[in-house]
């Protein structure tokens, strides 16, 4: 999955992949964009959390 930084590119941003229980499955730094492999995840509902120093955005992911 390709994730694009939705925040100002000059700010430090990070991503997190969480399961439905809020357990952290993956995390990393986000520059302009990053490629995140979700191949290891089983079918289900997950959340992609994007965060910088000022903002937080959570996106629901459904893997079939």
ABEGO torsion letter per residue (X at the ends): XBBBBABBAABBBBBBBBBAAGBBABBBBBBABBBBBAAABBBEBBBBBBBBAABBBBBBBBBX
